[in-house]
Amino acid sequence: SLTVLQALEDGLRRADADPSVKAVMICGDNGQFSAGADIRGLSPAKRQGGALGPVVSLIESSRKPVVAAIEGFALGGGLEVALGCHYRIAHVKARMGLPEVTIGLLPAAEGTQRLPRLIGVPAALEMITTGRHIPAAEALKLGLVDEVVEENTVEAAIDLANKV
């Protein structure tokens, strides 16, 4: 939603400007990272500013390490947010994917550029063109996530942020 995008942008700008902040951790609420955008908000008539691509680019260009704590689903725009992060930790039950293609859309926040850089062209093409959701264990093997945990994903992400 536009509210989430604005909160991400505002939070990252505040963190980058605050010298006491050494790293940033992005997580979802109630055990869910993000299942992506509400497609009703994609209509040009309903858009009132705010776009995912610039927010993901802001995350990626942060001078401070940004760690995603992925629980539940990271789909579509949610995965694109995670791709903008410098590090990604996933819960063992998390699933990731770019399902937009199943309704005739392509990932629009540069997921088609970031994903191949991270996991290679063949694996990225398969994910982008099929919309398949991959489990955390496969994401780890592909290099999509840096670590998979069975316990508290947020704490693991904070620990990693403190280390880097």
FIROKE-92473 format. One record per residue: x, y, z of N, C-alpha, C in turn; residue number from 1. Coordinates in Angstrom, 1 decimal, padded with zeros to 4 digits. Example, Ala and Ser with C-alpha at 12.3 -4.5 7.8 and 13.67 -1.06 7.14 Angstrom:
# residues 2
<<013.2, -005.7, 007.8>, <012.3, -004.5, 007.8>, <013.2, -003.3, 007.8>, 1>
<<012.8, -002.2, 007.1>, <013.7, -001.1, 007.1>, <012.9, 000.0, 007.9>, 2>
END
This chain:
# residues 164
<<000.8, -001.2, 000.0>, <000.0, 000.0, 000.0>, <000.9, 001.2, 000.0>, 1>
<<000.3, 002.3, -000.3>, <001.0, 003.6, -000.3>, <001.5, 003.9, 001.1>, 2>
<<000.7, 003.6, 002.1>, <001.1, 003.8, 003.5>, <002.4, 003.1, 003.8>, 3>
<<002.5, 001.8, 003.4>, <003.7, 001.0, 003.7>, <004.9, 001.6, 002.9>, 4>
<<004.7, 001.9, 001.7>, <005.8, 002.5, 000.9>, <006.3, 003.8, 001.5>, 5>
<<005.4, 004.6, 002.0>, <005.8, 005.9, 002.6>, <006.5, 005.6, 003.9>, 6>
<<006.0, 004.7, 004.7>, <006.7, 004.3, 005.9>, <008.1, 003.8, 005.7>, 7>
<<008.2, 002.9, 004.7>, <009.6, 002.4, 004.4>, <010.5, 003.5, 004.0>, 8>
<<010.0, 004.4, 003.1>, <010.9, 005.5, 002.7>, <011.2, 006.4, 003.8>, 9>
<<010.3, 006.8, 004.6>, <010.5, 007.7, 005.7>, <011.5, 007.1, 006.7>, 10>
<<011.2, 005.8, 007.1>, <012.1, 005.1, 008.0>, <013.5, 005.0, 007.6>, 11>
<<013.7, 004.7, 006.3>, <015.1, 004.6, 005.8>, <015.8, 005.9, 005.7>, 12>
<<015.1, 007.0, 005.3>, <015.7, 008.3, 005.3>, <016.1, 008.7, 006.7>, 13>
<<015.2, 008.5, 007.7>, <015.6, 008.8, 009.1>, <016.8, 008.0, 009.6>, 14>
<<016.8, 006.7, 009.3>, <017.9, 005.9, 009.7>, <019.2, 006.4, 009.1>, 15>
<<019.2, 006.7, 007.8>, <020.4, 007.1, 007.1>, <020.9, 008.4, 007.6>, 16>
<<020.0, 009.3, 008.1>, <020.4, 010.6, 008.6>, <020.8, 010.6, 010.1>, 17>
<<020.5, 009.5, 010.8>, <020.8, 009.4, 012.2>, <022.1, 008.7, 012.4>, 18>
<<023.2, 009.4, 012.9>, <024.5, 008.8, 013.1>, <024.5, 007.7, 014.1>, 19>
<<023.5, 007.6, 015.0>, <023.5, 006.6, 016.0>, <022.9, 005.3, 015.4>, 20>
<<022.3, 005.3, 014.3>, <021.8, 004.1, 013.6>, <022.9, 003.5, 012.8>, 21>
<<023.2, 002.2, 013.1>, <024.4, 001.6, 012.4>, <023.9, 000.6, 011.3>, 22>
<<022.6, 000.1, 011.4>, <022.1, -000.8, 010.4>, <020.6, -000.7, 010.5>, 23>
<<019.9, -001.3, 009.5>, <018.5, -001.3, 009.4>, <018.0, -002.7, 009.2>, 24>
<<016.9, -003.1, 009.8>, <016.3, -004.4, 009.6>, <014.8, -004.1, 009.2>, 25>
<<014.4, -004.8, 008.1>, <013.1, -004.7, 007.6>, <012.4, -006.0, 007.8>, 26>
<<011.2, -005.9, 008.4>, <010.4, -007.1, 008.6>, <008.9, -006.8, 008.4>, 27>
<<008.1, -007.8, 008.4>, <006.7, -007.6, 008.3>, <006.1, -007.7, 009.6>, 28>
<<004.8, -007.9, 009.7>, <004.0, -007.9, 010.9>, <003.3, -009.3, 011.0>, 29>
<<003.1, -009.8, 012.2>, <002.4, -011.0, 012.4>, <002.9, -012.2, 011.6>, 30>
<<004.2, -012.3, 011.5>, <004.8, -013.5, 010.8>, <004.8, -013.5, 009.3>, 31>
<<004.5, -012.3, 008.7>, <004.4, -012.2, 007.3>, <005.3, -011.1, 006.8>, 32>
<<006.2, -011.3, 005.8>, <007.0, -010.3, 005.3>, <006.2, -009.4, 004.4>, 33>
<<005.8, -009.9, 003.2>, <004.9, -009.1, 002.4>, <004.5, -010.0, 001.2>, 34>
<<003.2, -010.1, 001.0>, <002.7, -010.9, -000.1>, <002.5, -010.0, -001.4>, 35>
<<003.1, -008.9, -001.3>, <003.2, -008.0, -002.5>, <002.1, -007.0, -002.5>, 36>
<<001.9, -006.3, -003.6>, <001.0, -005.2, -003.8>, <-000.4, -005.7, -003.9>, 37>
<<-001.4, -004.8, -003.5>, <-002.8, -005.0, -003.8>, <-003.0, -004.6, -005.3>, 38>
<<-003.3, -005.5, -006.2>, <-003.3, -005.1, -007.6>, <-004.4, -004.1, -007.9>, 39>
<<-005.3, -003.8, -007.0>, <-006.3, -002.8, -007.2>, <-005.6, -001.4, -007.1>, 40>
<<-004.4, -001.3, -006.5>, <-003.7, -000.1, -006.4>, <-002.8, 000.2, -007.6>, 41>
<<-002.8, -000.8, -008.5>, <-002.0, -000.6, -009.7>, <-002.6, 000.3, -010.8>, 42>
<<-003.9, 000.5, -010.7>, <-004.6, 001.3, -011.6>, <-004.1, 002.7, -011.6>, 43>
<<-003.8, 003.3, -012.8>, <-003.3, 004.7, -012.9>, <-004.3, 005.6, -012.3>, 44>
<<-005.5, 005.4, -012.4>, <-006.5, 006.3, -011.8>, <-006.5, 006.3, -010.3>, 45>
<<-006.0, 005.2, -009.7>, <-006.0, 005.1, -008.2>, <-004.7, 005.5, -007.6>, 46>
<<-003.6, 005.6, -008.4>, <-002.3, 005.9, -007.9>, <-002.2, 007.4, -007.5>, 47>
<<-001.8, 007.6, -006.3>, <-001.7, 009.0, -005.8>, <-000.2, 009.2, -005.4>, 48>
<<000.7, 008.9, -006.3>, <002.1, 009.1, -006.0>, <002.6, 007.8, -005.2>, 49>
<<003.9, 007.8, -005.0>, <004.5, 006.6, -004.3>, <004.6, 005.5, -005.2>, 50>
<<005.8, 005.0, -005.4>, <006.1, 003.9, -006.3>, <007.1, 003.0, -005.6>, 51>
<<007.0, 001.7, -005.9>, <007.9, 000.7, -005.2>, <009.3, 000.8, -005.7>, 52>
<<009.5, 001.0, -007.0>, <010.9, 001.0, -007.6>, <011.8, 002.0, -006.9>, 53>
<<011.4, 003.2, -006.7>, <012.3, 004.2, -006.1>, <012.5, 003.8, -004.6>, 54>
<<011.6, 003.3, -003.9>, <011.8, 002.9, -002.5>, <012.8, 001.7, -002.4>, 55>
<<012.7, 000.7, -003.4>, <013.6, -000.4, -003.4>, <015.0, 000.2, -003.7>, 56>
<<015.1, 001.1, -004.6>, <016.4, 001.7, -005.0>, <017.0, 002.4, -003.8>, 57>
<<016.1, 003.1, -003.0>, <016.6, 003.8, -001.8>, <017.1, 002.8, -000.8>, 58>
<<016.5, 001.7, -000.6>, <017.0, 000.6, 000.3>, <018.3, 000.2, -000.2>, 59>
<<018.4, -000.2, -001.5>, <019.7, -000.7, -002.0>, <020.8, 000.3, -001.9>, 60>
<<020.5, 001.6, -002.0>, <021.6, 002.6, -002.0>, <021.9, 003.1, -000.6>, 61>
<<021.3, 002.5, 000.4>, <021.5, 003.0, 001.8>, <023.0, 002.8, 002.1>, 62>
<<023.5, 003.8, 002.8>, <024.9, 003.7, 003.3>, <025.1, 002.8, 004.4>, 63>
<<024.0, 002.4, 005.0>, <024.0, 001.5, 006.2>, <023.5, 000.1, 005.7>, 64>
<<024.0, -000.9, 006.3>, <023.5, -002.3, 006.0>, <022.0, -002.4, 006.2>, 65>
<<021.3, -003.0, 005.3>, <019.9, -003.2, 005.4>, <019.7, -004.7, 005.3>, 66>
<<019.0, -005.3, 006.3>, <018.8, -006.7, 006.4>, <017.3, -007.0, 006.4>, 67>
<<016.8, -007.9, 005.5>, <015.4, -008.3, 005.5>, <015.2, -009.6, 006.4>, 68>
<<014.2, -009.5, 007.2>, <013.8, -010.7, 008.0>, <012.6, -011.3, 007.4>, 69>
<<012.7, -012.3, 006.6>, <011.6, -012.8, 005.8>, <010.9, -014.0, 006.5>, 70>
<<009.6, -013.7, 006.9>, <008.8, -014.7, 007.5>, <007.5, -014.8, 006.6>, 71>
<<007.0, -016.0, 006.5>, <005.8, -016.2, 005.7>, <006.1, -016.1, 004.2>, 72>
<<005.5, -015.1, 003.6>, <005.7, -014.9, 002.1>, <006.4, -013.6, 001.9>, 73>
<<007.3, -013.7, 000.9>, <007.9, -012.5, 000.2>, <007.6, -012.7, -001.3>, 74>
<<006.5, -012.2, -001.7>, <006.1, -012.4, -003.0>, <005.9, -011.0, -003.7>, 75>
<<006.2, -011.0, -005.1>, <006.0, -009.8, -005.9>, <006.8, -008.7, -005.3>, 76>
<<006.1, -007.6, -005.0>, <006.8, -006.4, -004.5>, <007.5, -006.7, -003.2>, 77>
<<007.0, -007.6, -002.4>, <007.6, -008.0, -001.2>, <009.0, -008.6, -001.4>, 78>
<<009.1, -009.5, -002.4>, <010.4, -010.0, -002.7>, <011.3, -008.9, -003.3>, 79>
<<010.7, -008.0, -004.1>, <011.5, -006.9, -004.6>, <012.1, -006.0, -003.5>, 80>
<<011.3, -005.8, -002.5>, <011.9, -005.1, -001.3>, <013.1, -005.9, -000.7>, 81>
<<012.9, -007.2, -000.5>, <014.0, -008.0, 000.0>, <015.2, -008.0, -000.9>, 82>
<<015.0, -008.0, -002.2>, <016.1, -008.0, -003.1>, <016.9, -006.7, -003.0>, 83>
<<016.2, -005.6, -002.6>, <016.9, -004.3, -002.5>, <017.8, -004.3, -001.2>, 84>
<<017.5, -005.2, -000.3>, <018.2, -005.2, 001.0>, <019.6, -005.8, 000.7>, 85>
<<020.6, -005.5, 001.5>, <021.9, -006.0, 001.4>, <022.1, -007.4, 001.9>, 86>
<<021.2, -007.8, 002.8>, <021.3, -009.2, 003.3>, <019.8, -009.7, 003.6>, 87>
<<019.6, -011.0, 003.5>, <018.3, -011.5, 003.7>, <018.4, -012.8, 004.5>, 88>
<<017.6, -012.8, 005.6>, <017.4, -014.0, 006.5>, <016.0, -014.5, 006.3>, 89>
<<015.8, -015.8, 006.2>, <014.5, -016.3, 006.0>, <014.2, -017.4, 007.0>, 90>
<<012.9, -017.4, 007.5>, <012.5, -018.5, 008.3>, <012.4, -019.8, 007.4>, 91>
<<012.6, -020.9, 008.0>, <012.6, -022.2, 007.3>, <011.3, -022.4, 006.6>, 92>
<<010.2, -021.8, 007.0>, <008.9, -022.0, 006.4>, <008.5, -020.9, 005.4>, 93>
<<009.4, -019.9, 005.2>, <009.2, -018.8, 004.3>, <009.1, -019.3, 002.8>, 94>
<<008.4, -018.6, 002.0>, <008.3, -018.9, 000.6>, <008.5, -017.6, -000.2>, 95>
<<009.2, -017.6, -001.3>, <009.5, -016.4, -002.1>, <009.2, -016.6, -003.5>, 96>
<<008.8, -015.6, -004.2>, <008.5, -015.7, -005.6>, <008.0, -014.4, -006.2>, 97>
<<007.9, -014.4, -007.5>, <007.4, -013.3, -008.3>, <006.2, -013.7, -009.1>, 98>
<<005.0, -013.9, -008.5>, <003.9, -014.5, -009.1>, <003.1, -013.6, -010.1>, 99>
<<003.6, -012.3, -010.3>, <002.8, -011.4, -011.1>, <002.6, -012.0, -012.5>, 100>
<<003.5, -012.7, -013.0>, <003.4, -013.3, -014.4>, <002.1, -014.1, -014.5>, 101>
<<001.7, -014.7, -013.5>, <000.5, -015.6, -013.5>, <-000.8, -014.7, -013.8>, 102>
<<-000.7, -013.4, -013.7>, <-001.9, -012.6, -014.0>, <-001.5, -011.6, -015.2>, 103>
<<-000.4, -011.9, -015.9>, <000.0, -011.2, -017.0>, <000.9, -010.0, -016.8>, 104>
<<001.5, -009.8, -015.6>, <002.3, -008.7, -015.3>, <003.8, -009.1, -015.1>, 105>
<<004.7, -008.2, -015.4>, <006.1, -008.5, -015.1>, <006.5, -007.7, -013.8>, 106>
<<007.4, -008.3, -013.0>, <007.9, -007.5, -011.8>, <008.3, -006.1, -012.3>, 107>
<<007.9, -005.1, -011.6>, <008.1, -003.7, -012.0>, <009.0, -002.9, -011.2>, 108>
<<009.5, -003.5, -010.1>, <010.4, -002.7, -009.2>, <011.9, -003.2, -009.4>, 109>
<<012.2, -003.5, -010.6>, <013.6, -003.9, -011.0>, <013.9, -005.3, -010.5>, 110>
<<012.9, -006.1, -010.1>, <013.1, -007.5, -009.7>, <013.7, -008.3, -010.8>, 111>
<<013.4, -007.9, -012.0>, <013.9, -008.7, -013.2>, <015.4, -008.4, -013.4>, 112>
<<015.9, -007.3, -012.8>, <017.4, -007.0, -012.9>, <018.1, -007.5, -011.6>, 113>
<<017.5, -007.3, -010.4>, <018.2, -007.7, -009.2>, <018.3, -009.2, -009.0>, 114>
<<017.2, -009.9, -009.3>, <017.2, -011.4, -009.1>, <018.3, -012.1, -009.9>, 115>
<<018.4, -011.8, -011.2>, <019.5, -012.5, -012.0>, <020.9, -012.2, -011.4>, 116>
<<021.1, -011.0, -011.0>, <022.4, -010.6, -010.4>, <022.7, -011.4, -009.2>, 117>
<<021.7, -011.8, -008.4>, <021.8, -012.5, -007.2>, <021.9, -014.0, -007.3>, 118>
<<021.1, -014.6, -008.2>, <021.0, -016.0, -008.3>, <021.4, -016.6, -009.7>, 119>
<<021.7, -015.7, -010.6>, <022.1, -016.2, -011.9>, <020.9, -016.2, -012.9>, 120>
<<021.2, -016.1, -014.1>, <020.1, -015.9, -015.1>, <019.2, -017.1, -015.3>, 121>
<<019.7, -018.3, -015.4>, <018.8, -019.5, -015.5>, <017.8, -019.6, -014.4>, 122>
<<018.2, -019.5, -013.2>, <017.3, -019.7, -012.0>, <016.3, -018.5, -012.0>, 123>
<<016.8, -017.3, -012.2>, <016.0, -016.1, -012.2>, <014.9, -016.2, -013.3>, 124>
<<015.3, -016.6, -014.5>, <014.3, -016.7, -015.6>, <013.2, -017.7, -015.2>, 125>
<<013.6, -018.8, -014.6>, <012.6, -019.8, -014.2>, <011.6, -019.2, -013.2>, 126>
<<012.1, -018.5, -012.2>, <011.3, -017.8, -011.2>, <010.4, -016.8, -011.8>, 127>
<<011.0, -015.9, -012.7>, <010.2, -014.8, -013.3>, <009.2, -015.2, -014.2>, 128>
<<009.5, -016.2, -015.0>, <008.5, -016.6, -016.1>, <007.5, -017.6, -015.6>, 129>
<<007.7, -018.3, -014.5>, <006.7, -019.3, -014.0>, <005.9, -018.7, -012.9>, 130>
<<006.4, -017.8, -012.1>, <005.7, -017.3, -010.9>, <005.8, -018.3, -009.8>, 131>
<<006.6, -019.3, -009.9>, <006.7, -020.3, -008.8>, <007.2, -019.7, -007.5>, 132>
<<006.6, -020.2, -006.4>, <007.1, -019.8, -005.1>, <008.1, -020.8, -004.7>, 133>
<<009.3, -020.4, -004.2>, <010.3, -021.3, -003.8>, <010.4, -021.3, -002.3>, 134>
<<010.7, -022.5, -001.7>, <010.9, -022.5, -000.2>, <012.2, -022.0, 000.2>, 135>
<<012.3, -021.7, 001.5>, <013.6, -021.1, 002.0>, <014.8, -021.9, 001.7>, 136>
<<014.7, -023.2, 001.9>, <015.9, -024.1, 001.7>, <016.4, -023.9, 000.2>, 137>
<<015.5, -023.8, -000.7>, <015.9, -023.7, -002.1>, <016.5, -022.3, -002.3>, 138>
<<015.9, -021.3, -001.7>, <016.4, -019.9, -001.8>, <017.8, -019.8, -001.3>, 139>
<<018.1, -020.5, -000.2>, <019.4, -020.6, 000.3>, <020.4, -021.2, -000.6>, 140>
<<020.0, -022.3, -001.2>, <020.9, -023.0, -002.2>, <021.2, -022.1, -003.4>, 141>
<<020.2, -021.3, -003.8>, <020.3, -020.4, -005.0>, <021.1, -019.2, -004.7>, 142>
<<021.2, -018.8, -003.4>, <021.9, -017.6, -003.0>, <020.9, -016.4, -002.8>, 143>
<<019.6, -016.7, -002.9>, <018.6, -015.6, -002.7>, <018.6, -015.1, -001.3>, 144>
<<018.8, -016.0, -000.3>, <018.9, -015.6, 001.1>, <020.3, -016.0, 001.6>, 145>
<<020.7, -015.3, 002.6>, <022.0, -015.5, 003.2>, <022.0, -016.6, 004.3>, 146>
<<020.8, -016.7, 004.9>, <020.7, -017.7, 006.1>, <019.2, -018.1, 006.2>, 147>
<<019.0, -019.3, 006.7>, <017.7, -019.8, 007.0>, <017.7, -020.2, 008.5>, 148>
<<016.7, -019.8, 009.2>, <016.6, -020.0, 010.6>, <015.3, -020.7, 010.9>, 149>
<<015.3, -021.5, 012.0>, <014.1, -022.2, 012.5>, <013.4, -021.4, 013.6>, 150>
<<014.1, -020.5, 014.2>, <013.6, -019.8, 015.4>, <013.2, -018.4, 015.0>, 151>
<<013.6, -017.4, 015.8>, <013.2, -016.0, 015.6>, <014.0, -015.3, 014.5>, 152>
<<013.3, -015.1, 013.4>, <013.9, -014.5, 012.2>, <014.3, -013.1, 012.5>, 153>
<<013.5, -012.4, 013.2>, <013.8, -011.0, 013.5>, <015.1, -010.9, 014.3>, 154>
<<015.2, -011.7, 015.3>, <016.4, -011.7, 016.2>, <017.6, -012.1, 015.4>, 155>
<<017.5, -013.1, 014.5>, <018.6, -013.5, 013.6>, <019.0, -012.3, 012.7>, 156>
<<018.0, -011.6, 012.2>, <018.3, -010.4, 011.3>, <019.0, -009.3, 012.1>, 157>
<<018.6, -009.1, 013.3>, <019.2, -008.1, 014.1>, <020.7, -008.5, 014.5>, 158>
<<020.9, -009.8, 014.8>, <022.2, -010.3, 015.0>, <023.1, -010.1, 013.8>, 159>
<<022.6, -010.4, 012.6>, <023.4, -010.2, 011.4>, <023.7, -008.7, 011.2>, 160>
<<022.7, -007.9, 011.4>, <022.9, -006.4, 011.2>, <024.0, -005.9, 012.2>, 161>
<<024.0, -006.4, 013.4>, <025.0, -006.0, 014.4>, <026.4, -006.5, 014.0>, 162>
<<026.5, -007.6, 013.3>, <027.8, -008.2, 012.9>, <028.3, -007.4, 011.7>, 163>
<<027.5, -007.0, 010.8>, <028.0, -006.3, 009.6>, <028.0, -004.8, 009.8>, 164>
END
